[in-house]
Amino acid sequence: MAHTNYLYRILHRPASHARALINGIPIYDRIVPDNVAPIGPVTHWLVRGENTITVELSPSPRSPLTPDLGPHFEISVRLAEDLDRAVFTWDYPKSVAALGLPIELPLVGGGVLRIDDDLPDPVYRRGSREEFPAEGTVDQRAAVQELYDAFATRDAGRFEAAMDLKVSEFERYYGPQPLSRAEAMKRMNEPWIMEPFDAHDLRFDRYADGRVAYVRRASGKPAVRAQHRDEPTLGWGSNFYMTRLDGRWRIFC
C-alpha cells in the first residue's frame, strides 16, 4: 500500500437535504434530524488528476431542537495521516457567498480536487458501460438475491463469494483487514431474521456512464435488511454499489 490515503469529513445540520458526489457518484445522501459529522475513507473513489466534487442542496424542515439554525453543510477531503490538513473544502453558505452568488436553496455547488500522487485505479473504471432500467435487469436482481440468500442461509462460502470483490478492493486500498473478515463471519452467524426479499422494490440508479449501479429500494428501506431475533432494537441494512466485470454484476462497495 504505497499510496497516500484520503478521508472525507462532512458537517451537516438540519434544514437541508444534502447529496455529495465524487466524480459523478454519490457518496452521501441524507436529511438529518440533528447535527452529524461522518468521516470515512474515500481513496477508492479518487483518481490521479482532477476529481469533481459536487454538492446538491435542497431545503428541508428545520429541527425542533435547533429551530433558529438554518442549513449548513461542509465537505472536506483530508490526508489520512494528517487529519488537520484539508486538501479540499466546500462550505455552505461560505463558499457560495464568497463567489457573490445567492445562497437560497436549492443549489448545486462544489469544485475540483487535483491529486498528483499515484493512486490505484478504481475497479468500476474497468467495468463495462451498461444500459439498464431503474428496476434493474434479471442479472442485477439475481446478484442482489445471491447476497441475500447467502446471509439468510448462513452460507459462509457463498457469502464470501458474493462479497469477494468488495473485500479485495478495500484491502487493495487500505491493507489487509483480518479482524473485519472475522467480525463479518461472526456477525453473520447471529440469529438474524431477514426482511423478505422483494425484487419488485429494488431500484438500480445508473452512474459513471453505466459502469456503476447503486442498489436501493423504492420504499426507502435498505436493499438488504435484517432484524436481530433476540434483541429487537438491533438490526442492520445495506445499500451498495455494483459494477459489471467479466460479464457479471458484482458488488464492489
Residue, then its C-alpha position, 0 to 999 in steps of 0.5 A: m500500500a504505497h499510496t497516500n490515503y484520503l478521508y472525507r469529513i462532512l458537517h451537516r445540520p438540519a434544514s437541508h437535504a444534502r447529496a455529495l458526489i465524487n466524480g459523478i457518484p454519490i457518496y452521501d445522501r441524507i436529511v438529518p434530524d440533528n447535527v452529524a459529522p461522518i468521516g470515512p475513507v474515500t481513496h477508492w473513489l479518487v483518481r490521479g488528476e482532477n476529481t469533481i466534487t459536487v454538492e446538491l442542496s435542497p431545503s428541508p424542515r428545520s429541527p425542533l431542537t435547533p429551530d433558529l439554525g438554518p442549513h449548513f453543510e461542509i465537505s472536506v477531503r483530508l490526508a489520512e495521516d494528517l487529519d488537520r490538513a484539508v486538501f479540499t473544502w466546500d462550505y455552505p453558505k461560505s463558499v457560495a457567498a464568497l463567489g457573490l452568488p445567492i445562497e437560497l436553496p436549492l443549489v448545486g455547488g462544489g469544485v475540483l480536487r487535483i491529486d498528483d500522487d499515484l493512486p490505484d485505479p478504481v475497479y468500476r473504471r474497468g467495468s463495462r458501460e451498461e444500459f439498464p432500467a431503474e428496476g434493474t435487469v434479471d442479472q442485477r436482481a439475481a446478484v442482489q438475491e445471491l447476497y441475500d440468500a447467502f446471509a439468510t442461509r448462513d452460507a459462509g462460502r457463498f457469502e464470501a463469494a458474493m462479497d469477494l470483490k468488495v473485500s479485495e478492493f478495500e484491502r487493495y486500498y487500505g491493507p489487509q483487514p483480518l479482524s473485519r473478515a472475522e467480525a463479518m463471519k461472526r456477525m453473520n452467524e447471529p440469529w438474524i431474521m431477514e426482511p423478505f426479499d422483494a425484487h419488485d422494490l429494488r431500484f438500480d440508479r445508473y452512474a459513471d456512464g453505466r459502469v456503476a449501479y447503486v442498489r436501493r429500494a423504492s420504499g426507502k428501506p435498505a436493499v438488504r435488511a435484517q432484524h436481530r431475533d433476540e434483541p429487537t432494537l438491533g438490526w442492520g441494512s445495506n445499500f451498495y454499489m455494483t459494477r459489471l466485470d467479466g460479464r457479471w454484476r458484482i458488488f464492489c462497495 
